[in-house]
Amino acid sequence: MESQTEKILITGALGQIGTELTNRLVEIYGAENVVASGLDRWDKNLTSAGFYERMDVTNTQLVRQVIKDYQITTVYHLASLLSGTSEKQPLFAWKLNIEPLLQFCEMAKEGLIKKIFWPSSIAVFGTGIPKENVGQEVVLNPTTVYGISKMAGEKWCEYYNTKFGVDVRSIRYPGLISWKTPAGGGTTDYAVEIFYEAVEQGKYTSFISENTGMPMLYMSDAIKATLDLMAAPKENLSVHTAYNLGGMSFTPKELAEEIKKEMPDFTIDYKPDFRQEIADSWPASIDDSVAKKDWGLSYDYGITEMTKDMLDNLKVKLA
Ligand code: AKB
C-alpha cells in the first residue's frame, strides 16, 4: 500500500551536505519520516534521522528493499565521489556517480518513489567556454572524470523527465563551504581546509594557486536552495538537467585577505597540485538568473559573512 506521508531517504547522509540536509529535513518532516543511509556506522552525533540504514548504494537489491520497507516517497541521492578522488578511481567514480541515479530514476518510473534530488556540479562545464558569468545553456565540455559523470547524470535526469515524467531535480553546486562536517576529495575543498588550518595553525598552504577564481556557496545557502528547488511547483521548472548556482566567487588570495581581517597574523603560501588543472577547467563565476526566475533562488551569505561565521564556529569547535 502507498504511504500518504512524505517519507524521505538520504544517501550519503554522513557526508558534507548529507549531515546538514538530513538534520534540516528532520526539523521539517520529523525524525520518524527521515531515513538516513551511508556506508559507515550510524553516528547519532551526526544525524538526527529517526532511522539509519548502513548500505552500499550500488547494491540495487538492498536499496529497493529499503525503499519498500520504509515506503519512501522522496530520495535525496547525495552519495558521490568528488572531483579529486574521481581522477584516481575513474571506473568506480562512474559506477557510483551514475548507476544508483539510474536505479532511482527507474524506481520513480515504476511509481515506487515520487521525487528525486540529485546533485550536479560546476564540473560539468569544462574548457572552451568563457570563464566568467557562465550561463545555463552553454555547451558542456567537461575534461574530468567527475565532470563527465555529472554531465551524463544531468542528461539522464532530463531523459527520464521528458520521456517518463519522472520528477528528478538537480542543482549544479559550486564549491560548498561548511564547518560541521569536513569535505573530502574535492577541488574546491581548499576553501574549507583553509579555515581549519587558520584556526589550528595560523597558516595554510593552498593546493590551488592564488589567482584562481571559483564559485563557492555557504552550506546554509546550499541547504536552503536545495529545499526551495524541491518545494517549487513542478510547472515552474524550465530546466530538467540541473540549475546553475553561482553563490559567491573568489580566489584563494581574496579568501586569505578576508581571513586576515579577522586574524591579522594568518599567512598563506601556494603549492598547486593535480587539482589545479581541474580548477583551471572550471568557471570562475556563474550566471544563476534562471534559478532566480524559476524558483526564487537567493543567498544570505557573501564572502565576509561566511568567513566570520566559519571562524566563529570553528574557534569553538576546535577549542
Ligand atoms: C569538487 O570540488 O569536486 C566539488 C564540486 C565543485 O562539485 N566541491
Boltz pocket constraint, residues with backbone or C-beta under 6 A from the ligand:
constraints:
  - pocket:
      binder: B
      contacts: [[A, 82], [A, 83], [A, 84], [A, 120], [A, 121], [A, 122], [A, 123], [A, 146], [A, 173], [A, 174], [A, 175], [A, 176], [A, 185], [A, 186], [A, 187], [A, 188], [A, 189]]
      max_distance: 6.0
